[in-house]
Amino acid sequence: MAEHLFEDIFHVTRIDPDGKKFDRVNRIEARSEQLEMYMQLDIATDVYPMHMGDKFTMVLAPTLNLDGTPDTGYYTQAGRKTLADKYDYVMHGKLYKISEDNSSKDKGPTKVEIYASFGGLLMLLKGDPSSAANLELDQRLFLLIRKV
């Protein structure tokens, strides 16, 4: 079974909070149910429309191979089943920055910020550092989404 680096269910709370920047891309803001993570994610809306209130499962995985074998860097459908078959929207990208957020005004617990780029579509995932324990800088990963 393929290992998931991160998995949770999110609710879309806002769309394009800083205004619409691109014709076919929305930046969504979402909050997770279990791990209380905050996420900003750019979505190609002509491929996968998202709306306020949508609920979806989001997974970060290092490979699409169901047996967990590492990704070769080349994707061929070749008639075999992959993790992508279980999801509606899949992006491949790279984790390019991990930092701590110490800006909370109430001096609460430190939060981790994870930044990834999927061909120019960006993701920010922010929350408890233990939720990001399996993620590493410069790691290649797949983001998979399925509405629930």
CNS distance restraints for C-alpha pairs under 8 A (distance, minus, plus):
assign (resid   1 and name CA) (resid  66 and name CA) 5.24 0.50 0.50
assign (resid   1 and name CA) (resid  67 and name CA) 4.83 0.50 0.50
assign (resid   1 and name CA) (resid  68 and name CA) 5.89 0.50 0.50
assign (resid   2 and name CA) (resid  61 and name CA) 7.77 0.50 0.50
assign (resid   2 and name CA) (resid  63 and name CA) 7.23 0.50 0.50
assign (resid   2 and name CA) (resid  64 and name CA) 7.31 0.50 0.50
assign (resid   2 and name CA) (resid  65 and name CA) 6.43 0.50 0.50
assign (resid   2 and name CA) (resid  66 and name CA) 4.83 0.50 0.50
assign (resid   2 and name CA) (resid  67 and name CA) 5.43 0.50 0.50
assign (resid   2 and name CA) (resid  68 and name CA) 4.09 0.50 0.50
assign (resid   2 and name CA) (resid  69 and name CA) 7.80 0.50 0.50
assign (resid   2 and name CA) (resid  83 and name CA) 7.56 0.50 0.50
assign (resid   3 and name CA) (resid  61 and name CA) 6.55 0.50 0.50
assign (resid   3 and name CA) (resid  62 and name CA) 7.53 0.50 0.50
assign (resid   3 and name CA) (resid  68 and name CA) 6.13 0.50 0.50
assign (resid   4 and name CA) (resid  59 and name CA) 6.64 0.50 0.50
assign (resid   4 and name CA) (resid  60 and name CA) 6.00 0.50 0.50
assign (resid   4 and name CA) (resid  61 and name CA) 4.73 0.50 0.50
assign (resid   4 and name CA) (resid  62 and name CA) 7.34 0.50 0.50
assign (resid   5 and name CA) (resid  59 and name CA) 7.48 0.50 0.50
assign (resid   5 and name CA) (resid  60 and name CA) 5.41 0.50 0.50
assign (resid   5 and name CA) (resid  61 and name CA) 5.32 0.50 0.50
assign (resid   5 and name CA) (resid  62 and name CA) 7.16 0.50 0.50
assign (resid   5 and name CA) (resid 132 and name CA) 7.83 0.50 0.50
assign (resid   5 and name CA) (resid 134 and name CA) 5.55 0.50 0.50
assign (resid   5 and name CA) (resid 135 and name CA) 6.58 0.50 0.50
assign (resid   6 and name CA) (resid  58 and name CA) 7.99 0.50 0.50
assign (resid   6 and name CA) (resid  59 and name CA) 5.58 0.50 0.50
assign (resid   6 and name CA) (resid  60 and name CA) 5.07 0.50 0.50
assign (resid   6 and name CA) (resid  61 and name CA) 7.13 0.50 0.50
assign (resid   6 and name CA) (resid 131 and name CA) 7.24 0.50 0.50
assign (resid   6 and name CA) (resid 132 and name CA) 7.24 0.50 0.50
assign (resid   6 and name CA) (resid 134 and name CA) 7.75 0.50 0.50
assign (resid   7 and name CA) (resid  57 and name CA) 7.22 0.50 0.50
assign (resid   7 and name CA) (resid  58 and name CA) 5.73 0.50 0.50
assign (resid   7 and name CA) (resid  59 and name CA) 4.43 0.50 0.50
assign (resid   7 and name CA) (resid  60 and name CA) 6.53 0.50 0.50
assign (resid   8 and name CA) (resid  32 and name CA) 6.18 0.50 0.50
assign (resid   8 and name CA) (resid  33 and name CA) 6.89 0.50 0.50
assign (resid   8 and name CA) (resid  34 and name CA) 6.51 0.50 0.50
assign (resid   8 and name CA) (resid  35 and name CA) 7.11 0.50 0.50
assign (resid   8 and name CA) (resid  57 and name CA) 5.80 0.50 0.50
assign (resid   8 and name CA) (resid  58 and name CA) 5.77 0.50 0.50
assign (resid   8 and name CA) (resid  59 and name CA) 6.86 0.50 0.50
assign (resid   9 and name CA) (resid  32 and name CA) 5.41 0.50 0.50
assign (resid   9 and name CA) (resid  33 and name CA) 5.69 0.50 0.50
assign (resid   9 and name CA) (resid  34 and name CA) 7.26 0.50 0.50
assign (resid   9 and name CA) (resid  55 and name CA) 6.96 0.50 0.50
assign (resid   9 and name CA) (resid  56 and name CA) 5.53 0.50 0.50
assign (resid   9 and name CA) (resid  57 and name CA) 4.33 0.50 0.50
assign (resid   9 and name CA) (resid  58 and name CA) 6.24 0.50 0.50
assign (resid  10 and name CA) (resid  30 and name CA) 5.84 0.50 0.50
assign (resid  10 and name CA) (resid  31 and name CA) 5.25 0.50 0.50
assign (resid  10 and name CA) (resid  32 and name CA) 4.12 0.50 0.50
assign (resid  10 and name CA) (resid  33 and name CA) 6.11 0.50 0.50
assign (resid  10 and name CA) (resid  55 and name CA) 5.64 0.50 0.50
assign (resid  10 and name CA) (resid  56 and name CA) 5.37 0.50 0.50
assign (resid  10 and name CA) (resid  57 and name CA) 6.21 0.50 0.50
assign (resid  10 and name CA) (resid  58 and name CA) 7.15 0.50 0.50
assign (resid  11 and name CA) (resid  30 and name CA) 5.20 0.50 0.50
assign (resid  11 and name CA) (resid  31 and name CA) 5.49 0.50 0.50
assign (resid  11 and name CA) (resid  32 and name CA) 6.41 0.50 0.50
assign (resid  11 and name CA) (resid  33 and name CA) 7.76 0.50 0.50
assign (resid  11 and name CA) (resid  53 and name CA) 6.00 0.50 0.50
assign (resid  11 and name CA) (resid  54 and name CA) 5.76 0.50 0.50
assign (resid  11 and name CA) (resid  55 and name CA) 4.51 0.50 0.50
assign (resid  11 and name CA) (resid  56 and name CA) 6.60 0.50 0.50
assign (resid  12 and name CA) (resid  28 and name CA) 6.57 0.50 0.50
assign (resid  12 and name CA) (resid  29 and name CA) 5.84 0.50 0.50
assign (resid  12 and name CA) (resid  30 and name CA) 4.29 0.50 0.50
assign (resid  12 and name CA) (resid  31 and name CA) 6.85 0.50 0.50
assign (resid  12 and name CA) (resid  51 and name CA) 7.08 0.50 0.50
assign (resid  12 and name CA) (resid  52 and name CA) 5.40 0.50 0.50
assign (resid  12 and name CA) (resid  53 and name CA) 5.08 0.50 0.50
assign (resid  12 and name CA) (resid  54 and name CA) 5.38 0.50 0.50
assign (resid  12 and name CA) (resid  55 and name CA) 6.49 0.50 0.50
assign (resid  13 and name CA) (resid  28 and name CA) 7.56 0.50 0.50
assign (resid  13 and name CA) (resid  29 and name CA) 5.62 0.50 0.50
assign (resid  13 and name CA) (resid  30 and name CA) 5.18 0.50 0.50
assign (resid  13 and name CA) (resid  31 and name CA) 7.06 0.50 0.50
assign (resid  13 and name CA) (resid  52 and name CA) 5.99 0.50 0.50
assign (resid  13 and name CA) (resid  53 and name CA) 6.23 0.50 0.50
assign (resid  14 and name CA) (resid  28 and name CA) 5.80 0.50 0.50
assign (resid  14 and name CA) (resid  29 and name CA) 5.01 0.50 0.50
assign (resid  14 and name CA) (resid  30 and name CA) 6.99 0.50 0.50
assign (resid  14 and name CA) (resid  52 and name CA) 6.19 0.50 0.50
assign (resid  15 and name CA) (resid  26 and name CA) 6.54 0.50 0.50
assign (resid  15 and name CA) (resid  27 and name CA) 5.83 0.50 0.50
assign (resid  15 and name CA) (resid  28 and name CA) 4.51 0.50 0.50
assign (resid  15 and name CA) (resid  29 and name CA) 6.23 0.50 0.50
assign (resid  15 and name CA) (resid  51 and name CA) 7.44 0.50 0.50
assign (resid  15 and name CA) (resid  52 and name CA) 6.78 0.50 0.50
assign (resid  16 and name CA) (resid  20 and name CA) 5.58 0.50 0.50
assign (resid  16 and name CA) (resid  21 and name CA) 7.98 0.50 0.50
assign (resid  16 and name CA) (resid  26 and name CA) 5.83 0.50 0.50
assign (resid  16 and name CA) (resid  27 and name CA) 4.88 0.50 0.50
assign (resid  16 and name CA) (resid  28 and name CA) 6.05 0.50 0.50
assign (resid  16 and name CA) (resid  29 and name CA) 7.92 0.50 0.50
assign (resid  17 and name CA) (resid  27 and name CA) 7.48 0.50 0.50
assign (resid  17 and name CA) (resid  28 and name CA) 7.73 0.50 0.50
assign (resid  17 and name CA) (resid  29 and name CA) 7.73 0.50 0.50
assign (resid  20 and name CA) (resid  26 and name CA) 7.08 0.50 0.50
assign (resid  21 and name CA) (resid  25 and name CA) 7.73 0.50 0.50
assign (resid  21 and name CA) (resid  26 and name CA) 7.97 0.50 0.50
assign (resid  22 and name CA) (resid  26 and name CA) 7.39 0.50 0.50
assign (resid  24 and name CA) (resid  44 and name CA) 5.80 0.50 0.50
assign (resid  24 and name CA) (resid  45 and name CA) 5.37 0.50 0.50
assign (resid  24 and name CA) (resid  46 and name CA) 5.76 0.50 0.50
assign (resid  25 and name CA) (resid  42 and name CA) 6.36 0.50 0.50
assign (resid  25 and name CA) (resid  43 and name CA) 5.47 0.50 0.50
assign (resid  25 and name CA) (resid  44 and name CA) 4.61 0.50 0.50
assign (resid  25 and name CA) (resid  45 and name CA) 5.35 0.50 0.50
assign (resid  25 and name CA) (resid  46 and name CA) 7.71 0.50 0.50
assign (resid  26 and name CA) (resid  42 and name CA) 5.60 0.50 0.50
assign (resid  26 and name CA) (resid  43 and name CA) 5.39 0.50 0.50
assign (resid  26 and name CA) (resid  44 and name CA) 6.73 0.50 0.50
assign (resid  26 and name CA) (resid  45 and name CA) 6.38 0.50 0.50
assign (resid  27 and name CA) (resid  40 and name CA) 6.50 0.50 0.50
assign (resid  27 and name CA) (resid  41 and name CA) 5.42 0.50 0.50
assign (resid  27 and name CA) (resid  42 and name CA) 4.31 0.50 0.50
assign (resid  27 and name CA) (resid  43 and name CA) 6.29 0.50 0.50
assign (resid  28 and name CA) (resid  39 and name CA) 7.89 0.50 0.50
assign (resid  28 and name CA) (resid  40 and name CA) 5.54 0.50 0.50
assign (resid  28 and name CA) (resid  41 and name CA) 5.35 0.50 0.50
assign (resid  28 and name CA) (resid  42 and name CA) 6.36 0.50 0.50
assign (resid  28 and name CA) (resid  43 and name CA) 7.37 0.50 0.50
assign (resid  28 and name CA) (resid  50 and name CA) 7.96 0.50 0.50
assign (resid  29 and name CA) (resid  38 and name CA) 7.39 0.50 0.50
assign (resid  29 and name CA) (resid  39 and name CA) 5.64 0.50 0.50
assign (resid  29 and name CA) (resid  40 and name CA) 4.58 0.50 0.50
assign (resid  29 and name CA) (resid  41 and name CA) 6.68 0.50 0.50
assign (resid  30 and name CA) (resid  38 and name CA) 5.97 0.50 0.50
assign (resid  30 and name CA) (resid  39 and name CA) 5.20 0.50 0.50
assign (resid  30 and name CA) (resid  40 and name CA) 6.52 0.50 0.50
assign (resid  31 and name CA) (resid  36 and name CA) 6.50 0.50 0.50
assign (resid  31 and name CA) (resid  37 and name CA) 5.73 0.50 0.50
assign (resid  31 and name CA) (resid  38 and name CA) 4.77 0.50 0.50
assign (resid  31 and name CA) (resid  39 and name CA) 6.31 0.50 0.50
assign (resid  32 and name CA) (resid  36 and name CA) 5.05 0.50 0.50
assign (resid  32 and name CA) (resid  37 and name CA) 5.14 0.50 0.50
assign (resid  32 and name CA) (resid  38 and name CA) 6.59 0.50 0.50
assign (resid  33 and name CA) (resid  37 and name CA) 7.88 0.50 0.50
assign (resid  35 and name CA) (resid 127 and name CA) 7.82 0.50 0.50
assign (resid  35 and name CA) (resid 128 and name CA) 7.63 0.50 0.50
assign (resid  35 and name CA) (resid 131 and name CA) 7.10 0.50 0.50
assign (resid  36 and name CA) (resid 127 and name CA) 6.80 0.50 0.50
assign (resid  36 and name CA) (resid 128 and name CA) 7.94 0.50 0.50
assign (resid  37 and name CA) (resid 125 and name CA) 6.79 0.50 0.50
assign (resid  37 and name CA) (resid 126 and name CA) 5.63 0.50 0.50
assign (resid  37 and name CA) (resid 127 and name CA) 4.70 0.50 0.50
assign (resid  37 and name CA) (resid 128 and name CA) 7.26 0.50 0.50
assign (resid  38 and name CA) (resid 125 and name CA) 5.83 0.50 0.50
assign (resid  38 and name CA) (resid 126 and name CA) 5.10 0.50 0.50
assign (resid  38 and name CA) (resid 127 and name CA) 6.36 0.50 0.50
assign (resid  39 and name CA) (resid 123 and name CA) 7.08 0.50 0.50
assign (resid  39 and name CA) (resid 124 and name CA) 5.46 0.50 0.50
assign (resid  39 and name CA) (resid 125 and name CA) 4.51 0.50 0.50
assign (resid  39 and name CA) (resid 126 and name CA) 6.27 0.50 0.50
assign (resid  40 and name CA) (resid 122 and name CA) 7.89 0.50 0.50
assign (resid  40 and name CA) (resid 123 and name CA) 5.57 0.50 0.50
assign (resid  40 and name CA) (resid 124 and name CA) 5.05 0.50 0.50
assign (resid  40 and name CA) (resid 125 and name CA) 6.66 0.50 0.50
assign (resid  41 and name CA) (resid 121 and name CA) 7.48 0.50 0.50
assign (resid  41 and name CA) (resid 122 and name CA) 5.89 0.50 0.50
assign (resid  41 and name CA) (resid 123 and name CA) 4.43 0.50 0.50
assign (resid  41 and name CA) (resid 124 and name CA) 6.50 0.50 0.50
assign (resid  42 and name CA) (resid 121 and name CA) 5.11 0.50 0.50
assign (resid  42 and name CA) (resid 122 and name CA) 5.47 0.50 0.50
assign (resid  42 and name CA) (resid 123 and name CA) 6.50 0.50 0.50
assign (resid  43 and name CA) (resid  48 and name CA) 7.05 0.50 0.50
assign (resid  43 and name CA) (resid  49 and name CA) 7.64 0.50 0.50
assign (resid  43 and name CA) (resid  50 and name CA) 7.73 0.50 0.50
assign (resid  43 and name CA) (resid 121 and name CA) 6.99 0.50 0.50
assign (resid  44 and name CA) (resid  48 and name CA) 6.05 0.50 0.50
assign (resid  44 and name CA) (resid  49 and name CA) 7.30 0.50 0.50
assign (resid  45 and name CA) (resid  49 and name CA) 4.29 0.50 0.50
assign (resid  45 and name CA) (resid  50 and name CA) 6.84 0.50 0.50
assign (resid  48 and name CA) (resid  89 and name CA) 6.80 0.50 0.50
assign (resid  50 and name CA) (resid  54 and name CA) 6.69 0.50 0.50
assign (resid  54 and name CA) (resid 147 and name CA) 7.29 0.50 0.50
assign (resid  55 and name CA) (resid 147 and name CA) 5.85 0.50 0.50
assign (resid  55 and name CA) (resid 148 and name CA) 5.69 0.50 0.50
assign (resid  56 and name CA) (resid 145 and name CA) 6.55 0.50 0.50
assign (resid  56 and name CA) (resid 146 and name CA) 5.48 0.50 0.50
assign (resid  56 and name CA) (resid 147 and name CA) 4.00 0.50 0.50
assign (resid  56 and name CA) (resid 148 and name CA) 5.11 0.50 0.50
assign (resid  57 and name CA) (resid 145 and name CA) 5.61 0.50 0.50
assign (resid  57 and name CA) (resid 146 and name CA) 5.33 0.50 0.50
assign (resid  57 and name CA) (resid 147 and name CA) 6.21 0.50 0.50
assign (resid  57 and name CA) (resid 148 and name CA) 6.75 0.50 0.50
assign (resid  58 and name CA) (resid 143 and name CA) 6.97 0.50 0.50
assign (resid  58 and name CA) (resid 144 and name CA) 5.68 0.50 0.50
assign (resid  58 and name CA) (resid 145 and name CA) 4.71 0.50 0.50
assign (resid  58 and name CA) (resid 146 and name CA) 6.87 0.50 0.50
assign (resid  59 and name CA) (resid 142 and name CA) 7.90 0.50 0.50
assign (resid  59 and name CA) (resid 143 and name CA) 5.75 0.50 0.50
assign (resid  59 and name CA) (resid 144 and name CA) 5.16 0.50 0.50
assign (resid  59 and name CA) (resid 145 and name CA) 6.62 0.50 0.50
assign (resid  60 and name CA) (resid 141 and name CA) 6.45 0.50 0.50
assign (resid  60 and name CA) (resid 142 and name CA) 5.57 0.50 0.50
assign (resid  60 and name CA) (resid 143 and name CA) 4.77 0.50 0.50
assign (resid  60 and name CA) (resid 144 and name CA) 6.51 0.50 0.50
assign (resid  61 and name CA) (resid 141 and name CA) 5.59 0.50 0.50
assign (resid  61 and name CA) (resid 142 and name CA) 5.19 0.50 0.50
assign (resid  61 and name CA) (resid 143 and name CA) 6.70 0.50 0.50
assign (resid  61 and name CA) (resid 144 and name CA) 7.96 0.50 0.50
assign (resid  62 and name CA) (resid  70 and name CA) 7.25 0.50 0.50
assign (resid  62 and name CA) (resid  71 and name CA) 7.22 0.50 0.50
assign (resid  62 and name CA) (resid 139 and name CA) 7.98 0.50 0.50
assign (resid  62 and name CA) (resid 140 and name CA) 6.49 0.50 0.50
assign (resid  62 and name CA) (resid 141 and name CA) 4.57 0.50 0.50
assign (resid  62 and name CA) (resid 142 and name CA) 6.08 0.50 0.50
assign (resid  63 and name CA) (resid  68 and name CA) 6.54 0.50 0.50
assign (resid  63 and name CA) (resid  69 and name CA) 7.12 0.50 0.50
assign (resid  63 and name CA) (resid  70 and name CA) 5.81 0.50 0.50
assign (resid  63 and name CA) (resid  71 and name CA) 5.05 0.50 0.50
assign (resid  63 and name CA) (resid 141 and name CA) 6.89 0.50 0.50
assign (resid  63 and name CA) (resid 142 and name CA) 6.75 0.50 0.50
assign (resid  64 and name CA) (resid  68 and name CA) 7.54 0.50 0.50
assign (resid  64 and name CA) (resid  71 and name CA) 7.09 0.50 0.50
assign (resid  64 and name CA) (resid  82 and name CA) 5.42 0.50 0.50
assign (resid  64 and name CA) (resid  83 and name CA) 4.85 0.50 0.50
assign (resid  64 and name CA) (resid  84 and name CA) 6.32 0.50 0.50
assign (resid  64 and name CA) (resid 142 and name CA) 7.49 0.50 0.50
assign (resid  65 and name CA) (resid  69 and name CA) 5.97 0.50 0.50
assign (resid  65 and name CA) (resid  70 and name CA) 7.39 0.50 0.50
assign (resid  65 and name CA) (resid  71 and name CA) 7.19 0.50 0.50
assign (resid  65 and name CA) (resid  82 and name CA) 5.34 0.50 0.50
assign (resid  65 and name CA) (resid  83 and name CA) 6.30 0.50 0.50
assign (resid  66 and name CA) (resid  81 and name CA) 7.48 0.50 0.50
assign (resid  66 and name CA) (resid  82 and name CA) 5.57 0.50 0.50
assign (resid  66 and name CA) (resid  83 and name CA) 5.81 0.50 0.50
assign (resid  81 and name CA) (resid  85 and name CA) 6.61 0.50 0.50
assign (resid  82 and name CA) (resid  86 and name CA) 7.90 0.50 0.50
assign (resid  83 and name CA) (resid  87 and name CA) 7.44 0.50 0.50
assign (resid  84 and name CA) (resid  88 and name CA) 7.65 0.50 0.50
assign (resid  84 and name CA) (resid  90 and name CA) 6.67 0.50 0.50
assign (resid  84 and name CA) (resid 144 and name CA) 7.10 0.50 0.50
assign (resid  86 and name CA) (resid 146 and name CA) 7.84 0.50 0.50
assign (resid  87 and name CA) (resid 144 and name CA) 6.08 0.50 0.50
assign (resid  87 and name CA) (resid 145 and name CA) 5.64 0.50 0.50
assign (resid  87 and name CA) (resid 146 and name CA) 4.90 0.50 0.50
assign (resid  88 and name CA) (resid 144 and name CA) 7.45 0.50 0.50
assign (resid  88 and name CA) (resid 145 and name CA) 5.94 0.50 0.50
assign (resid  88 and name CA) (resid 146 and name CA) 5.12 0.50 0.50
assign (resid  88 and name CA) (resid 147 and name CA) 7.69 0.50 0.50
assign (resid  89 and name CA) (resid 144 and name CA) 5.75 0.50 0.50
assign (resid  89 and name CA) (resid 145 and name CA) 5.13 0.50 0.50
assign (resid  89 and name CA) (resid 146 and name CA) 6.70 0.50 0.50
assign (resid  90 and name CA) (resid 142 and name CA) 6.80 0.50 0.50
assign (resid  90 and name CA) (resid 143 and name CA) 5.63 0.50 0.50
assign (resid  90 and name CA) (resid 144 and name CA) 4.53 0.50 0.50
assign (resid  90 and name CA) (resid 145 and name CA) 6.48 0.50 0.50
assign (resid  91 and name CA) (resid 118 and name CA) 6.12 0.50 0.50
assign (resid  91 and name CA) (resid 142 and name CA) 5.63 0.50 0.50
assign (resid  91 and name CA) (resid 143 and name CA) 5.17 0.50 0.50
assign (resid  91 and name CA) (resid 144 and name CA) 6.63 0.50 0.50
assign (resid  92 and name CA) (resid 118 and name CA) 5.61 0.50 0.50
assign (resid  92 and name CA) (resid 119 and name CA) 7.64 0.50 0.50
assign (resid  92 and name CA) (resid 140 and name CA) 7.45 0.50 0.50
assign (resid  92 and name CA) (resid 141 and name CA) 5.89 0.50 0.50
assign (resid  92 and name CA) (resid 142 and name CA) 4.49 0.50 0.50
assign (resid  92 and name CA) (resid 143 and name CA) 6.37 0.50 0.50
assign (resid  93 and name CA) (resid 116 and name CA) 6.79 0.50 0.50
assign (resid  93 and name CA) (resid 117 and name CA) 5.46 0.50 0.50
assign (resid  93 and name CA) (resid 118 and name CA) 4.05 0.50 0.50
assign (resid  93 and name CA) (resid 119 and name CA) 6.43 0.50 0.50
assign (resid  93 and name CA) (resid 140 and name CA) 5.73 0.50 0.50
assign (resid  93 and name CA) (resid 141 and name CA) 5.58 0.50 0.50
assign (resid  93 and name CA) (resid 142 and name CA) 6.34 0.50 0.50
assign (resid  93 and name CA) (resid 143 and name CA) 7.86 0.50 0.50
assign (resid  94 and name CA) (resid 116 and name CA) 5.46 0.50 0.50
assign (resid  94 and name CA) (resid 117 and name CA) 5.59 0.50 0.50
assign (resid  94 and name CA) (resid 118 and name CA) 6.61 0.50 0.50
assign (resid  94 and name CA) (resid 138 and name CA) 6.02 0.50 0.50
assign (resid  94 and name CA) (resid 139 and name CA) 5.65 0.50 0.50
assign (resid  94 and name CA) (resid 140 and name CA) 4.40 0.50 0.50
assign (resid  94 and name CA) (resid 141 and name CA) 5.94 0.50 0.50
assign (resid  95 and name CA) (resid 114 and name CA) 7.32 0.50 0.50
assign (resid  95 and name CA) (resid 115 and name CA) 5.89 0.50 0.50
assign (resid  95 and name CA) (resid 116 and name CA) 4.10 0.50 0.50
assign (resid  95 and name CA) (resid 117 and name CA) 6.57 0.50 0.50
assign (resid  95 and name CA) (resid 136 and name CA) 7.29 0.50 0.50
assign (resid  95 and name CA) (resid 137 and name CA) 5.77 0.50 0.50
assign (resid  95 and name CA) (resid 138 and name CA) 5.15 0.50 0.50
assign (resid  95 and name CA) (resid 139 and name CA) 5.32 0.50 0.50
assign (resid  95 and name CA) (resid 140 and name CA) 6.38 0.50 0.50
assign (resid  95 and name CA) (resid 141 and name CA) 7.33 0.50 0.50
assign (resid  96 and name CA) (resid 115 and name CA) 5.90 0.50 0.50
assign (resid  96 and name CA) (resid 116 and name CA) 5.47 0.50 0.50
assign (resid  96 and name CA) (resid 117 and name CA) 7.14 0.50 0.50
assign (resid  96 and name CA) (resid 137 and name CA) 5.87 0.50 0.50
assign (resid  96 and name CA) (resid 138 and name CA) 5.30 0.50 0.50
assign (resid  96 and name CA) (resid 139 and name CA) 7.67 0.50 0.50
assign (resid  97 and name CA) (resid 113 and name CA) 7.95 0.50 0.50
assign (resid  97 and name CA) (resid 114 and name CA) 6.01 0.50 0.50
assign (resid  97 and name CA) (resid 115 and name CA) 5.06 0.50 0.50
assign (resid  97 and name CA) (resid 116 and name CA) 7.01 0.50 0.50
assign (resid  97 and name CA) (resid 137 and name CA) 6.15 0.50 0.50
assign (resid  97 and name CA) (resid 138 and name CA) 7.71 0.50 0.50
assign (resid  98 and name CA) (resid 112 and name CA) 7.03 0.50 0.50
assign (resid  98 and name CA) (resid 113 and name CA) 5.66 0.50 0.50
assign (resid  98 and name CA) (resid 114 and name CA) 4.71 0.50 0.50
assign (resid  98 and name CA) (resid 115 and name CA) 6.34 0.50 0.50
assign (resid  98 and name CA) (resid 136 and name CA) 7.94 0.50 0.50
assign (resid  98 and name CA) (resid 137 and name CA) 6.57 0.50 0.50
assign (resid  99 and name CA) (resid 112 and name CA) 5.77 0.50 0.50
assign (resid  99 and name CA) (resid 113 and name CA) 5.20 0.50 0.50
assign (resid  99 and name CA) (resid 114 and name CA) 6.74 0.50 0.50
assign (resid 100 and name CA) (resid 110 and name CA) 6.65 0.50 0.50
assign (resid 100 and name CA) (resid 111 and name CA) 5.76 0.50 0.50
assign (resid 100 and name CA) (resid 112 and name CA) 4.56 0.50 0.50
assign (resid 100 and name CA) (resid 113 and name CA) 5.92 0.50 0.50
assign (resid 101 and name CA) (resid 110 and name CA) 6.09 0.50 0.50
assign (resid 101 and name CA) (resid 111 and name CA) 5.22 0.50 0.50
assign (resid 101 and name CA) (resid 112 and name CA) 5.94 0.50 0.50
assign (resid 101 and name CA) (resid 113 and name CA) 6.58 0.50 0.50
assign (resid 102 and name CA) (resid 107 and name CA) 7.61 0.50 0.50
assign (resid 102 and name CA) (resid 110 and name CA) 5.71 0.50 0.50
assign (resid 102 and name CA) (resid 111 and name CA) 7.09 0.50 0.50
assign (resid 103 and name CA) (resid 107 and name CA) 7.74 0.50 0.50
assign (resid 104 and name CA) (resid 108 and name CA) 6.39 0.50 0.50
assign (resid 104 and name CA) (resid 110 and name CA) 7.99 0.50 0.50
assign (resid 110 and name CA) (resid 128 and name CA) 7.46 0.50 0.50
assign (resid 110 and name CA) (resid 129 and name CA) 7.77 0.50 0.50
assign (resid 111 and name CA) (resid 126 and name CA) 6.54 0.50 0.50
assign (resid 111 and name CA) (resid 127 and name CA) 4.94 0.50 0.50
assign (resid 111 and name CA) (resid 128 and name CA) 5.22 0.50 0.50
assign (resid 111 and name CA) (resid 129 and name CA) 5.96 0.50 0.50
assign (resid 112 and name CA) (resid 126 and name CA) 5.60 0.50 0.50
assign (resid 112 and name CA) (resid 127 and name CA) 5.52 0.50 0.50
assign (resid 112 and name CA) (resid 128 and name CA) 6.14 0.50 0.50
assign (resid 112 and name CA) (resid 129 and name CA) 5.05 0.50 0.50
assign (resid 112 and name CA) (resid 132 and name CA) 7.64 0.50 0.50
assign (resid 113 and name CA) (resid 124 and name CA) 6.70 0.50 0.50
assign (resid 113 and name CA) (resid 125 and name CA) 5.75 0.50 0.50
assign (resid 113 and name CA) (resid 126 and name CA) 4.49 0.50 0.50
assign (resid 113 and name CA) (resid 127 and name CA) 6.86 0.50 0.50
assign (resid 114 and name CA) (resid 123 and name CA) 7.85 0.50 0.50
assign (resid 114 and name CA) (resid 124 and name CA) 5.61 0.50 0.50
assign (resid 114 and name CA) (resid 125 and name CA) 5.07 0.50 0.50
assign (resid 114 and name CA) (resid 126 and name CA) 6.32 0.50 0.50
assign (resid 114 and name CA) (resid 132 and name CA) 7.95 0.50 0.50
assign (resid 115 and name CA) (resid 122 and name CA) 7.31 0.50 0.50
assign (resid 115 and name CA) (resid 123 and name CA) 5.66 0.50 0.50
assign (resid 115 and name CA) (resid 124 and name CA) 4.77 0.50 0.50
assign (resid 115 and name CA) (resid 125 and name CA) 6.64 0.50 0.50
assign (resid 116 and name CA) (resid 122 and name CA) 5.85 0.50 0.50
assign (resid 116 and name CA) (resid 123 and name CA) 5.19 0.50 0.50
assign (resid 116 and name CA) (resid 124 and name CA) 6.77 0.50 0.50
assign (resid 117 and name CA) (resid 121 and name CA) 5.66 0.50 0.50
assign (resid 117 and name CA) (resid 122 and name CA) 4.58 0.50 0.50
assign (resid 117 and name CA) (resid 123 and name CA) 6.35 0.50 0.50
assign (resid 118 and name CA) (resid 122 and name CA) 6.16 0.50 0.50
assign (resid 118 and name CA) (resid 123 and name CA) 7.98 0.50 0.50
assign (resid 127 and name CA) (resid 131 and name CA) 7.32 0.50 0.50
assign (resid 128 and name CA) (resid 132 and name CA) 7.41 0.50 0.50
assign (resid 129 and name CA) (resid 133 and name CA) 6.56 0.50 0.50
assign (resid 135 and name CA) (resid 139 and name CA) 7.26 0.50 0.50
